[in-house]
């Protein structure tokens, strides 16, 4: 179980009232509360430092090792250099052409609301997923991981792009989070990154469409979460895990999607290529996000500061103007 089992139900989720603090929105007490401990012993740390990078990666991706040990293996890779990361050659996964179904059938809304009743969600948030509909997708590729701080730094240095991630305090590159997903960016920043990489490589990099993102997460069996039909805090870095920070990409290997994509639930919310609009045959929904932001880019997957409802494969969200909405992105590539 995650840290939040010890706290009251996050009743403040119903509406993101400006009068509530971010801690109150998460159901956390205003006084100091220790978060999940990811420390390891000195002996364990010495053992980690003796491992070759490829063995650290194997440990990080383990589905059996303790979370703290996996996390610290990832942190060591952040300092040493993570062999999984190549700014001009990100790891991509091939997704075959298919006619797919995305969204949620209207008759399923009651079931979703009942499954997530403890979160006291606004029904409109789920209604945005209606109706379930068919989409023809050509073959494409999608990032195995979201784009990391290291890769984003390379983009900034090479392109001269001036807007820095808000989560880089005073613009300092966070070396200790080199292999964590970049966060604190706008959708336009993600677009600029993809355009830069496409220009540098001659390959058709871009952001995934909503349909491409959802199919890569849910797979041919239309899973509720990337790993299956039931939520588990062991499978994703959401608020239920109690970490409340980004983590090295791939840390939650149990949460891999059917195609092998990692971090598609939790860690950071991921911008896609589409602005919000009603699905074909559906009605536009004016929820609190639409009311606060108007036209906005859709984001998928949830984050470390949001609950499991956003980790559902079909959930449509976006950047609400508060700091607990942690925004990143993942690349796609046209073939």
C-alpha positions, -999 to 999 in steps of 0.1 A, spaced: 0 0 0 11 36 -6 17 63 19 -18 78 15 -35 49 32 -26 66 64 -44 99 55 -80 109 50 -97 105 17 -88 134 -6 -122 150 -5 -107 182 -21 -104 165 -54 -140 173 -62 -131 208 -74 -96 224 -75 -106 254 -53 -80 282 -54 -86 286 -16 -71 251 -9 -34 245 -7 -18 219 -29 -13 197 2 -50 199 10 -59 190 -26 -39 158 -21 -55 150 13 -22 156 31 -20 174 65 -6 209 65 20 200 91 52 182 82 47 146 73 75 122 63 71 107 29 81 73 18 117 65 27 139 56 -3 172 53 17 194 23 15 222 11 38 258 21 33 267 -15 25 240 -16 -2 253 17 -16 288 3 -18 275 -27 -37 257 -5 -61 288 15 -69 306 -17 -79 280 -25 -106 285 -18 -143 260 6 -159 242 -22 -177 237 -41 -144 224 -9 -128 199 -7 -156 188 -43 -151 183 -36 -114 163 -5 -122 140 -24 -145 137 -53 -121 101 -64 -112 112 -81 -80 139 -59 -63 130 -35 -35 118 -1 -47 144 18 -27 173 -2 -42 159 2 -77 155 39 -72 191 44 -59 204 24 -89 186 49 -111 201 78 -91 236 64 -95 229 62 -133 219 98 -132 253 108 -120 274 83 -139 256 86 -172 225 65 -182 233 43 -212 196 42 -221 196 78 -230 208 92 -263 195 127 -271 196 122 -309 185 86 -309 158 80 -283 145 45 -277 114 41 -298 88 12 -300 71 2 -332 33 1 -331 17 -17 -361 -11 -2 -381 -45 -10 -367 -81 1 -365 -85 8 -328 -111 18 -303 -104 47 -279 -125 65 -254 -152 52 -230 -186 38 -237 -214 59 -221 -227 29 -202 -192 25 -185 -192 59 -168 -212 46 -138 -188 18 -134 -157 41 -135 -173 65 -110 -181 36 -86 -145 22 -90 -131 56 -81 -157 66 -56 -132 74 -28 -117 102 -49 -151 119 -52 -145 129 -89 -165 153 -109 -186 132 -133 -178 156 -161 -141 146 -160 -151 111 -170 -177 122 -195 -150 138 -216 -139 102 -225 -173 95 -241 -181 80 -266 -159 50 -274 -152 52 -311 -130 37 -339 -99 53 -353 -77 40 -381 -40 43 -372 -12 39 -396 20 23 -383 40 46 -360 67 47 -334 64 60 -298 90 66 -271 98 39 -247 102 65 -220 91 101 -217 117 127 -226 142 132 -198 160 162 -183 193 151 -199 178 150 -233 160 183 -228 193 200 -217 209 188 -250 180 205 -269 184 237 -250 221 239 -256 219 230 -293 189 251 -302 193 281 -281 157 279 -270 152 303 -242 123 291 -221 136 269 -193 116 242 -174 99 257 -144 111 227 -123 147 237 -129 150 260 -100 167 293 -112 174 275 -144 199 251 -129 201 218 -147 192 191 -122 220 165 -127 206 144 -99 175 141 -120 192 136 -154 173 104 -162 140 116 -147 114 130 -171 116 167 -178 87 186 -162 75 221 -157 71 228 -195 44 241 -217 29 222 -247 46 246 -270 80 237 -255 73 200 -263 64 209 -299 96 229 -302 116 199 -289 101 175 -314 106 199 -343 142 204 -333 149 166 -331 132 161 -365 154 188 -380 186 173 -364 179 137 -374 158 140 -406 133 117 -390 96 126 -385 95 131 -347 65 148 -332 41 144 -303 17 115 -304 -20 120 -312 -45 112 -284 -54 80 -303 -18 69 -307 -10 76 -271 -40 57 -258 -35 27 -281 2 25 -271 -9 25 -234 -39 3 -235 -29 -22 -262 -52 -43 -284 -72 -55 -254 -82 -19 -243 -68 -22 -208 -80 1 -181 -44 8 -170 -13 1 -190 -7 -32 -171 -42 -45 -167 -77 -38 -154 -69 -31 -117 -48 -3 -102 -17 -11 -81 5 15 -64 34 -8 -72 30 -3 -109 31 35 -112 45 67 -96 11 83 -87 1 99 -54 -9 65 -41 28 54 -42 36 83 -17 68 94 -34 58 129 -45 87 135 -68 98 124 -103 116 91 -105 141 76 -131 123 66 -162 115 29 -163 116 25 -125 81 10 -124 87 -18 -148 56 -37 -135 36 -9 -152 48 -15 -187 22 -13 -214 14 -42 -237 38 -28 -263 66 -23 -237 62 15 -231 71 26 -196 58 54 -174 26 58 -193 9 60 -159 23 83 -133 56 102 -131 47 131 -153 16 140 -173 23 138 -210 12 164 -236 -1 150 -268 -6 167 -302 -43 175 -298 -62 203 -282 -93 192 -262 -125 189 -282 -154 165 -279 -149 131 -295 -169 124 -327 -206 120 -317 -199 133 -282 -209 165 -264 -184 192 -254 -178 192 -216 -171 224 -198 -155 211 -166 -133 232 -142 -103 227 -164 -120 241 -195 -135 269 -174 -101 278 -161 -80 275 -192 -103 276 -222 -87 260 -253 -59 237 -240 -37 209 -250 -47 174 -238 -23 156 -215 -24 119 -206 -11 94 -180 -12 113 -147 18 121 -125 34 116 -91 12 144 -77 -22 131 -90 -43 101 -81 -50 69 -100 -80 83 -119 -55 101 -142 -35 69 -147 -64 53 -166 -55 49 -203 -86 67 -216 -85 96 -192 -83 131 -209 -67 159 -189 -45 189 -193 -25 216 -174 -46 232 -146 -29 264 -135 -14 250 -102 21 237 -95 9 202 -86 1 196 -123 34 182 -135 37 183 -172 62 165 -195 59 146 -228 68 116 -249 78 115 -286 62 98 -315 75 93 -350 57 90 -383 70 62 -406 
